Amino acid sequence: MKRIKQSLSIIVGFLLVSLQGCTHADDYVEPIPEVATSSPNELLVTKFATAPVVDGNIDAVWANARPLINSYTVPSAGIRTVPLNPDGFLNTEPLDLFESYMGESYKFSLKGAHDGTNLYLLLEVEDNNDSRDRESFWFDPATKTWKQEHKYANNDNDKFYEDKIGFMFPIKDATGAIPSGWNEGTCAYTCHGGLTGAGAGDKATRHYMPATGKADLWHWKRDRNALSNTVDDGYVYAYNDAAGTQDKRGTAQAQGRLTDAGKGQYDDKPVFTDAVTGKKGPKWIKPGLSGYYWVTDAEVADYTAKVVTGVAVDGTLSYKDDATGTIKTLDPNADLASYAQGKGTKRFPSIKINDGSGFVGYDSRNDTKIKAVHTGTKWVIEITRKLKTEDTANDVVFEIGKEMKFGMAFFSNSAIAHGTLNLLTMKIVE
């Protein structure tokens, strides 16, 4: 009897399993594959039927793009062997090139799209500050001298620069090959430290290609590109000149970062030197105004901004006030607080900018358009450029159906210290 019960149990169990496994074809439901909602290292560039408007406002169409979500982190850049600031000494400047920023991390989201003709990028970077106070001129009453805020920060309270972003992509040669070694380092492949022959003010770390080939370099600068709304487009090369005749690799004089042909968007050589007194000062001023960080070509042309013509021994500035040549003066000694280091509201800017227009011929330097908006807590940055430009010798070609390695960087109130992220993949699909 016990054996009969066991047999019945086995038969019933078999029938239950058989019935559960038996389904009709029209009852079958295809399992839904899991789709990643983001990636830490791959930018998936999909085709949009409607292109986003590049205005710094996030259109609804961007909701369909998968983001690359990660963080930029500022690394060590090596020991500085010479002072970088004009008034610096090795015992007063930090030891590491990036020391005042090392370890800072900036979260970001990057999305990509194309419409078959143009590439579109949406970059959002967490940053509570819209950094614009770039090397402003202040007045030192003790020496009666105009000085600039440091370009290279000595400490956390010595940061006077603009925010910047950077992208770097490989440029294929005539045979369709990318630079050898690019895929193993991306941006880091072009960065070289410990260079020889550095004098005061020289950086012993430089960007250049170690061998043949080029990398496309997009560099947006918050102040200097404020009016052009373009990326300052250039490339990284092995040589200091486009002709390839100046080879300075291995030395602190190497400068492999070159600009594409086109109109420069700014003049960042702001120092005027008085031929009589030898005193230095700003080139451009807006007397009486406060809280401005650049002047424009148009303002200089209509005398809204004044061109400095002299610097007296006590620091008083002379300037041309109008088209008739009227000369007026500004004495900082009468209002020292307004021109005080770090906090004076009337300190003078270090750049003159323009809208980037007026270049005759194809302007490769300004062919990548950008619109950046600071919300108070982050940057919202939209970028667009043709997938393939007219300047294929110096511009990356974004190919549908292909992948490429690239690198990114973010500079938070910094001239050279930047958070980096390398060995990323861009995948462009139909």
Helices and strands as residue ranges (DSSP letters): H 2-21, G 25-27, E 42-47, G 60-64, E 68-73, E 105-114, E 118-126, E 137-140, E 145-148, E 164-171, H 182-185, G 186-190, E 191-192, E 206-207, E 214-221, E 232-236, E 257-259, E 266-267, E 271-273, E 280-282, E 284-285, E 295-296, H 297-301, E 306-311, E 317-320, E 327-330, G 332-334, G 336-339, E 352-353, G 364-366, E 369-374, E 378-386, E 403-411, E 419-428
